[in-house]
Amino acid sequence: MKRVFLFLLTNLAVMLVLGVVLSIIMSALGLSHRSLGGILLIAAVFGFGGSFISLFISKWIAKKSTGAQVITQPSNETEQWLINTVAAQAKKAGIAMPEVAVYNSPEMNAFATGPSKNNSLVAVSTGLMQSMTQDQAEAVLAHEVSHIASGDMVTLTLIQGVVNTFVIFAAKVLANIVDNFLNGDEEEGGISWTYILFDMLFQVLFGVLASIVVAHYSRQREFAADSGAAKLVGADKMRSALERLKQNHPSQLQGSMMAFGIAGGKSMAELFSSHPPLDSRIDALRR
């Protein structure tokens, strides 16, 4: 419930901020919400704006939603090992030292997030630290460091912004065409119920298609992060970690945290999954 409430509250705040910004810009430019220029502006503001705001507050959201505690002063050998391992990998990967955190969860998982390579967070679940060997945990950390070093968070944000903009723009243009066909000029300058209905329907349809594109990119980045981890700590350690994940609990991570976690959630179809099957990832490392 805490995750759901935080997600809804954050998105409501983002929508309100973007709505105010959009109103000011449209008024200044004299654009109508039904003109092509107005629709494109709406699509770009909400498409890219939401993605980039989410990126900039991603570390804060991650800490609040998972209860992750950043290690500032290691209190035991495990925390000291985590700090030392991430520091060594970050130096080898050529990035600034990420914040390192631990969150309480029975699943074996870890994730990376943050607005840039030099302002990032690596968080590890208690379940992972309790259930994996040190070599396996080291490989998981290397996987997350590889995500950061490759700039995956920013790239995914850009891709998400592009597809969001396309979804909103295409949906509103088509809804406008359908509304004009059904109502003619009766609702000119206003918003009819048919426009709202078809706008929602088209956004759902195009949103499903767009999610396939984003999921495909996410799966490719998982292969790349596995390969990056293999370069940092060795392919054998990475393969061993992936084999261990076959006995994992279902992932409790959401959104971008799941996309950059070592383990993904269940999906009805691989097309919509943020992570490739574990066997495919293991085979890729063997090759």
Number of C-alpha atoms within 10 A of each C-alpha: 7 11 17 11 11 14 15 12 12 16 15 12 11 17 15 12 13 18 15 10 13 18 14 12 16 16 10 9 11 10 16 14 18 16 13 15 14 19 22 20 19 22 23 20 20 20 23 20 20 20 21 18 16 20 21 16 14 21 21 15 19 22 17 14 19 20 16 20 15 16 16 11 9 13 9 8 9 12 18 13 14 23 20 12 15 21 19 13 22 23 11 11 19 11 20 16 20 22 21 21 22 23 19 14 18 18 22 28 29 28 26 31 33 24 21 18 23 17 16 21 26 25 28 27 20 17 19 24 21 13 17 17 15 17 16 24 25 22 28 30 29 29 32 28 31 28 25 30 20 17 15 23 24 20 12 20 21 16 17 21 22 17 21 26 23 20 22 24 23 19 25 26 19 15 22 23 15 16 24 17 10 12 14 11 11 11 13 12 11 12 13 15 11 16 24 14 12 19 22 15 14 19 21 15 12 17 18 13 15 21 18 16 16 20 20 18 17 22 23 13 22 25 19 18 25 27 20 24 26 20 15 22 19 15 19 15 20 30 23 17 23 21 16 17 20 13 11 17 15 14 18 16 22 17 9 20 22 20 27 27 28 26 29 23 16 13 11 7 7 15 17 20 21 29 28 20 14 17 13 11 22 20 10 14 16 10 6
